[in-house]
């Protein structure tokens, strides 16, 4: 009886329930972090594939001429 009174006085039951809730929340957060890490890795892979594809495709002369024209601010001045 004294132990039950002491536990109620200290509030160990409350602490125990809070610890269980925190453990559940921590588990959910860890699962969410794991899923986000997988998603980040997938995005990195997609970016590397896109960059490799862009490097393997040569730029044609027409594309280079258009890019040079667009990069020159003199071409957009009004008379």
C-alpha positions as CSV (number, residue, x, y, z in Angstrom):
1,X,0.0,0.0,0.0
2,X,2.9,2.3,0.8
3,X,4.4,1.7,-2.7
4,X,1.1,2.5,-4.4
5,X,0.8,5.7,-2.5
6,X,4.4,6.6,-3.2
7,X,4.0,5.9,-6.9
8,X,0.9,8.1,-7.0
9,X,2.7,10.8,-5.2
10,X,5.7,10.8,-7.5
11,X,3.5,10.3,-10.6
12,X,5.3,7.3,-12.0
13,X,2.1,6.1,-13.8
14,X,1.9,9.4,-15.7
15,X,5.6,9.2,-16.5
16,X,5.2,5.6,-17.7
17,X,2.3,6.5,-20.0
18,X,4.2,9.5,-21.3
19,X,7.2,7.3,-22.1
20,X,5.0,4.9,-24.0
21,X,3.4,7.7,-26.0
22,X,6.9,9.1,-26.8
23,X,8.1,5.8,-27.9
24,X,5.2,5.4,-30.2
25,X,5.7,8.9,-31.6
26,X,9.4,8.3,-32.0
27,X,8.8,5.1,-34.0
28,X,6.4,7.0,-36.3
29,X,9.0,9.7,-36.8
30,X,11.7,7.2,-37.6
31,X,9.5,5.5,-40.2
32,X,8.7,8.8,-41.8
33,X,12.5,9.7,-41.9
34,X,13.2,6.4,-43.5
35,X,10.6,6.9,-46.2
36,X,11.9,10.4,-46.8
37,X,15.5,9.1,-47.1
38,X,14.3,6.6,-49.7
39,X,12.5,9.4,-51.6
40,X,15.6,11.6,-51.6
41,X,17.7,8.7,-52.9
42,X,15.2,8.2,-55.7
43,X,15.3,11.9,-56.6
44,X,19.1,11.9,-56.7
45,X,19.1,8.9,-59.0
46,X,16.6,10.5,-61.3
47,X,18.8,13.7,-61.4
48,X,21.9,11.7,-62.2
49,X,20.1,9.8,-65.0
50,X,18.8,13.1,-66.4
51,X,22.3,14.6,-66.3
52,X,23.8,11.6,-68.0
53,X,21.2,11.7,-70.7
54,X,21.8,15.4,-71.3
55,X,25.6,14.8,-71.6
56,X,25.1,11.9,-74.0
57,X,23.0,14.0,-76.3
58,X,25.1,16.4,-78.4
59,X,23.9,20.0,-78.9
60,X,23.2,20.8,-82.5
61,X,24.4,23.9,-84.1
62,X,20.9,25.3,-84.4
63,X,20.4,25.0,-80.6
64,X,23.8,26.6,-80.0
65,X,22.9,29.6,-82.3
66,X,19.6,30.1,-80.5
67,X,21.2,29.9,-77.1
68,X,23.9,32.5,-78.1
69,X,21.2,34.8,-79.5
70,X,19.1,34.5,-76.3
71,X,22.2,35.1,-74.1
72,X,23.2,38.4,-75.9
73,X,21.3,41.4,-74.5
74,X,22.1,43.4,-77.5
75,X,19.6,41.4,-79.5
76,X,16.7,42.6,-77.3
77,X,17.3,46.4,-77.4
78,X,14.8,48.6,-79.1
79,X,15.9,51.0,-81.8
